Amino acid sequence: MKVSIITSCFNREATIGDAIESVLSQTYPDIEYIVIDGASKDNSWAVIQRYKEGIAQMVSERDRGMYEGINKGLKRATGDIIGLIHSDDFLFSKETIAHIVRKFEETGADLVYGNGLFVDAKDTQKVVRNWISGSYSKGKMKRGWLPLHPTVYIRRECIERLGMYDESFKIAADSDFLVRYLYEGNLKVAYLDEYVVRMRMGGLSTDPEKMKQKWAEDLRMYRSHGFSPYLTLGMKILSKIPQFISAKLMKKGAI
């Protein structure tokens, strides 16, 4: 079973190397790695080129944002299973992809998702949020539940049927994508109760203006899918509180 992994990058020279190395160090042998750079203005492309021997496809050209970059990767992907690793993040262990593939094989699932850790941007052993996704049900989605986006892996045939990311959303395209697949897609879904990714904390979490934009997009997205937008968004926000509390209880480096 071939796995395509896509990374979209723009001006991430400090972190893109960690993302790439986490993919290239996987024990699972059949990985097609695709890196789409949005014509970075820093040294990101130079860093990416250092790993060109292990990257199946690499492109650097201007785009209109991360989701256009991901869509470019999806169009190029030839794997049976497709997943993402963002340029600030890295896979949890060298066995992560092997465990995801095993879950697909054991369950016959169309989509597999797992758990993730948000870590301090400078100290990646320090956990800031502990995202335990938990079991899947459509009813939970109307209460704001979604799995952590970069832990989600999907069969390519499902993406061909259900479509790519809606680029009219600049921030909430990932949530729209997951609602379409998990609420409307009638897919067979399996939960891998393991950590899949470490994500550096930053960006939206520390930018009030972008957070306001995300909330506005979330409301538009939930409304478009027939959810009660304010109720769903409110419950989504409240659901994050236990993740921060759980992270505070963790000992540094224990995971």
N, C-alpha and C positions, 0 to 999 in steps of 0.2 A: 504494500500500500504506500503510494508516493504521497508525501506531504509537501505542499508549497507554503512557505512562510514569507510574508511581505513586510518590509519596513519602509515607511515613508519618512523622509528626513528633510529638515530645513534648518540650517545654522545650528547644528548640534555637534560641533567638533569635539566637545568635551566628553560626550556620552555615547556617540554612535559606535565607537570602538567596542564598548562593553556589550552593547546590543548584538553586534555582529559576532563577537567572540562567543557569546552565550548560545548562538545558533550553531556556529561551526564546531563547537565542542560537544554537541549532542552525540550520544552513542547510537541513536537510531540512524541507519545508513542511507535511507532513501529520502533525502530532503532536497527540495529545489528552493534555493534562497533567492529572493528578488528584492533588490534595494532601489527605491525610486527617490532620487534627490531633486528637490525643487529649485535647482540652480542656486545653491547656497552661496552666500557672500563671504563666509568664513572658510576655514580649511576642512569642512566636512567632506567634500569630494576627494580631497587628498587622502584623508583617513580611510574612506571607503575603498579607494584604489589599492591600499595596502593589502586588502583581503580579496582582491579580485579573483584569485585562484579558487577560492571557495564559494564565490557568488555566481549563481547560474546566469542571472540577468541583472545588469546595473545600468541605470539611466540617470542623466542629469539634465534637466530642462525646466524651464519656468512652468509653474502651474498656479492654480487659483486657491491652493490650500491643501491641507492634509488629506481631505477626503477625495479630491481629484487624484492625488498621488496614489492613494490606496486603490482607487478604481483602475488606474493605469496598471497597477500590479495585478489586480484581479483579471484583467483582460489578457495578461501574459501568462498567468498561472496554468500549469498543465497537470497539477497533482490531483489525486483522488480526494484529498482533504486539504482545506485551506485555513490558515490562521495568520494572526498578526503579531508582530513584536514592535512596539513603538521605539523611536530612536533614543528616548530617555530611559528605557526599561531593559530588563534582561530576564531570560528564562530562569526559573527557580533552581533547577538542577540539571545535570548532564543527562538524566534519565527522563526528563519531563516529556519530550515528544514520544519516546518509547511507551510511556504509560498512557498517553492520550491515544495512541494507535491501538494499544491493547484494549482500551475501553471501547473503542469503535468495534473492534473485532468481537469482543465478548457480548456486546449488546445489540449490534446491528443498527446503532443509532445513526441519525442524520446529522445530529449536532451534539457535541460534547462540550461541557464547560466545567470550570473548577474554581478554586479559591485564589486569592492574591493578597499581596502585602504592599501597602504604600510605605516607602521608606524615606528617611531624611535625604535630601538631595546631595549633601556633602558626606554624610555617614550612612552608607547603605545597609549597615548592620543594625541601625536604629529604626525600629518599626513605629510608624506614626498612625497608620490605620490597618486593622486586621479584618479583611473582607472575606468572611466565610459565606459563600453564596447560598448554601442550603439547597433543599430540594425544589424542584420545579413544579409549578402549577399555573394555569392561566389565571385563576382567581387572584393569586398573589400579585400579578402584574398590575391589576387595577388598583392595588394598594401601594404601588410605587416600586415593587420588586423588579430588579433585573440582575442578571449575573454580571460580573465584572467583564467588560468588553474584551480586553486582551486575553482572557482565559478561554474564549469561545473559538472552537474549531468546527468547521462545517464541510459537508461533502460538496464538491464542486458542482455536481448535478443540481443541487438545491439552489445554489447561487445562480446558476444559469436559468432556473425556473422563476425564482423570486426576485431577482434583480440585485443591483449593486447599491452603493450608498447614494442617498439623495443629497446632491451638492448644494441645494438651496438652503440646507442647514449648515451653518459654518461651525457650530459647536455640538449640536445635538443630533448630528447625522448617525452617530453610533447608537443612540437610544432609539431613534426611529427604525434603524436597521434591525435591532433586536426585537422590537415590538412586532414588526412585520413578520419576522421569522418565527418567533416564539408564540405570539398570540394569534396570528392570522395564517401561518404557514402550514399548519397540520403536520408538523415534523415529529419524528421519534427522537426524544431528547434524553440524554443521560448525564448525570452529575458525577464528576470525578472528584471525590472528597480529598483532594490534595492541593497543595500550593502549586500554581503554574507559573506565576510571574512575580517579580519585584518591580514596583513602579516608583520612580523618584517623585516625591511630593513637590508640588510647585504649580506654576501656571494658573489655572482657574482657581485653585484653592487659596491663592494669595492675591488675586486681582479682582477687586470688587466690581469693576465695570464689566469684565468678561463674565463674572458670575451672574450679573443682572441680565446680560445678553443670553446666557445659557438658560436661565429661568424663563425668559420670554420665549425662547425657541422650544423649550420643554412644554410650555403651555400650548403653543401652536401644534406641536407634535401630538400631544395627548388628545387634543380636541379633534385632530384629523383622523384619529383612530377610534373615536367615539367614547373615549374615557371622560370622566369628570375631571377636567384639567387641574383645578385648584386643589381638590381633595387629593388627587393622585400625586401631584407635585409636593404638597405638604407632607404626605406620608413618606414619600421618597426622601425628603430632607431629614425627617425625624429618624428614619431607619439608619442613617449614617452615625448617629450618636453612639450606639453600642460598639461600633467599629473602633472609635477613638478610645473608648473606655477599655476595651479588650487589649488594645495596643499598649496602653499605659501599664497594664498588668504583666506584660511580657518582659522577660529579662533580655537585655541586649545580647544579641548573638545566640539566643537559645533556639532560634529556628534557622 
